[in-house]
Amino acid sequence: MKKFKKTRAHRRKKHKTWQFQEAKDRFFELVNEVIEDGYHTITKNGRPVAVVISHEEFEKFKKPKNSLGEFLAESPFDFDIERDSAHSCDGKH
């Protein structure tokens, strides 16, 4: 029987909430869990005050946003869009 090694994409993401003091006391564990499981929320006095994400996730936020055309091309939905020549931007009808 062949063993299957899980990659990050196959891991189940678990969101966890930490009280501020607990996050401070167990920071090493918090960071390791974020790397393995995804983002975690920090609360103070019962209210969310911060979110901890991995560097890998942070880099995704820094990437330039896709153009609308790129977004539609990457969409899982099948868009069949045609330009209406009667409403063209070049002023010709």
C-alpha positions in Angstrom: 0.0 0.0 0.0 1.4 3.4 -1.1 1.6 6.0 1.6 0.3 9.5 0.7 2.2 12.4 2.1 -0.1 15.4 2.8 1.0 18.7 1.4 -0.1 22.1 2.8 -2.9 22.3 0.2 -4.3 19.0 1.4 -4.2 19.8 5.1 -7.4 20.8 6.8 -7.3 24.4 7.9 -8.2 25.0 11.6 -9.0 28.4 12.8 -8.3 28.9 16.5 -8.9 31.9 18.8 -6.3 32.7 21.5 -6.7 35.0 24.5 -4.0 37.6 24.5 -2.2 36.3 27.6 -2.3 32.8 26.3 -0.9 33.8 22.9 1.9 35.7 24.7 2.8 32.8 27.0 2.6 30.2 24.2 3.9 32.3 21.3 6.1 29.6 19.9 3.2 27.2 19.7 1.0 29.8 18.2 3.4 30.5 15.4 3.8 26.8 14.7 0.1 26.2 14.6 -0.4 29.2 12.2 2.2 27.7 9.9 0.6 24.3 10.0 -3.1 25.1 10.2 -3.8 28.6 8.9 -4.6 31.9 10.6 -5.5 32.4 14.2 -7.3 35.2 16.0 -6.0 37.0 19.2 -8.6 38.4 21.6 -8.3 40.9 24.4 -11.1 41.3 27.0 -13.2 39.0 24.8 -12.9 41.1 21.6 -10.8 40.2 18.5 -7.8 42.5 18.3 -5.4 40.8 15.9 -5.0 38.0 13.4 -1.8 36.0 13.0 -1.1 34.6 9.5 1.9 32.8 8.0 4.4 34.7 6.0 3.3 32.6 3.0 -0.3 33.9 3.4 1.0 37.5 3.9 2.9 37.3 0.6 -0.3 36.4 -1.2 -1.9 39.7 0.1 1.1 41.7 -1.2 0.8 40.4 -4.7 -0.7 42.9 -7.2 -4.4 42.4 -7.8 -5.4 40.8 -11.0 -7.2 42.8 -13.7 -10.8 42.1 -14.3 -9.9 40.1 -17.4 -7.5 38.0 -15.5 -10.0 37.5 -12.7 -12.7 36.3 -15.1 -10.2 34.1 -16.9 -9.2 32.3 -13.7 -12.8 32.1 -12.4 -14.2 28.6 -12.0 -17.4 29.9 -13.7 -17.8 29.8 -17.5 -18.4 33.4 -18.6 -19.4 33.8 -22.3 -18.9 37.5 -22.7 -19.2 39.2 -26.1 -18.7 42.9 -26.8 -21.8 44.7 -28.1 -20.6 46.8 -31.1 -23.5 49.3 -30.6 -21.9 50.4 -27.3 -18.2 50.5 -28.2 -15.9 52.9 -26.6 -14.3 54.2 -29.9 -17.4 56.3 -30.8 -18.1 54.2 -33.9 -21.5 52.5 -34.1 
